[in-house]
Amino acid sequence: MSADAKTEEPFQTQNLPAVSELVPHQTPVLALERLTHWRIGAARGTMTVRGSNPFVYAGKLHTAMSLEYMAQCVAACLGMEAYREGGNVRVGMVIACRKMQIHKQALQLGETYLVQAEDRKSVV
């Protein structure tokens, strides 16, 4: 390992607060249901496509909405940083999305998906 290599801290997976405490959205727009992994600059969570989602049409959710759910994961990551420091929830936003991978045209009603976001500003 070179002197320049960074070691990443492990993900926290226990005692994570409810997403509603971290993200400044309310249902039905708040689709990220659970934060499963967190460390400074990275988060993972889950969301299930539900019929109450205002963007579901004919039992499907167009994958273009995936960018919104990634933004919610970013907001949860930043919210967790603020929560840990005793501060207020901050708004998360996606500035760029260079490597988003979508493998299907629509997300199906009732299916659960992994949503993840990572601060890659130091990656070339």
ABEGO torsion letter per residue (X at the ends): XBAABBBBBBBBABGBBBAAAABBBBOAABABABBABBBBGBBBBBBBBBAABAABBGGBBBAAAAAAAAAAAAAAAAAAAAAAAGBBBBBBBBABBAABBBABABBBBGBBBBBBBBBAAABX
